[in-house]
Amino acid sequence: MVKVPLKVCFIALIAVILYISGCSKNNSESSGISKKGKPEEMNYNIVEAKALKVNEIQGIGFPGNDDSLYIATNTGLKMYKDGKWYQSTTNLHNYTGFQAVETGFVASGHPQKGTGLKNPLGLVKSENKGKTLETIAFYGKLSFRFMAASYADKTINVLNEEPAGDTGQGVYYSEDNGASWKKSAFKGFSADSLGMLAVSPNNGNIVAMSTRSGVYYSRDYGNTMKPITSPIMVTALVFSGDSILYSSVEDKNIFLKTVNPLTAVQANITIPFLDYDNPITYLAVNPKNIKQIAFADYHNDVYISNDRGKTWTVILMGGKKVPE
């Protein structure tokens, strides 16, 4: 079995690996958990964002219970729909590991001060657009920057950077929405970095990981892994039906490609020009309409396409709204 490096790498810049700082050890706030296991509601509304400035994009996705593109940031959720931006009035949590699923979203991170939630959040989910959060696992114990949740399945994968209690360092998966966990063996994995996780929308046993040595693929929850691309630096990936949509940095150029994991057949998708020091950091595909895709880059730009990359619209530039 491959040993997990002491520090987990996230590929963000060519020749530069950003090391993750680890989980917060701040003292927990009062729980704010109701008898039903859900944090108590605050005065939560989603309003149009007249002005918008995003400092850190930490995930994007298309939740199945909404028609918007969600942007998870260090100051809560931002939503884009029909040319307009929206944001929540409260619950401005520092969301990490954001994953859009059929019923809403799953995330980790750290709570907004004053909400009465424990820090860190562990794994939480919301089925009402972030109004309330329901705890899944590791509440008040761990925070995850890299995780994956199957859109319609019950599988969740997490990359644990720092041992805590019975949970050691490494990649873990749950087949029952977080009730129980097993560690992925990662046999056959020979990359020198660990990165973003992705899981098939409908088959939770099928997972992939980005590394600076290409895309690795598994059909058994990560217990055995194999490379399905050449050894290139891959910065982001997501499943698109049975294929994988991924971005790479090659010869100082940014690419967006698809690969069929079973045949290794690849295809390029044209994207707007990006400087090589501004790689794609997050990708999203709408499972309800796989022609709708979006990506965010290192400079907090966000692009969306409704025709599988034939045309693109920039909707956030440098973290700011693009004038209508």
Secondary structure as UniProt FT lines:
FT   STRAND          9..13
FT   TURN            14..15
FT   STRAND          16..19
FT   TURN            35..36
FT   STRAND          46..48
FT   STRAND          57..61
FT   TURN            64..65
FT   STRAND          69..73
FT   TURN            74..75
FT   STRAND          76..81
FT   TURN            82..83
FT   STRAND          84..88
FT   STRAND          94..101
FT   TURN            102..103
FT   STRAND          104..110
FT   TURN            113..114
FT   STRAND          123..126
FT   TURN            129..130
FT   STRAND          134..137
FT   TURN            139..141
FT   STRAND          147..149
FT   STRAND          156..160
FT   TURN            165..166
FT   STRAND          170..174
FT   TURN            177..178
FT   STRAND          182..183
FT   STRAND          197..199
FT   TURN            204..205
FT   STRAND          207..211
FT   TURN            212..213
FT   STRAND          214..218
FT   TURN            221..222
FT   STRAND          226..227
FT   STRAND          233..240
FT   TURN            241..242
FT   STRAND          243..250
FT   TURN            251..252
FT   STRAND          253..259
FT   TURN            261..263
FT   STRAND          266..269
FT   TURN            276..277
FT   STRAND          280..286
FT   TURN            287..288
FT   STRAND          289..297
FT   TURN            298..299
FT   STRAND          302..305
FT   TURN            308..309
FT   STRAND          313..317
FT   TURN            318..319
FT   STRAND          320..321
//
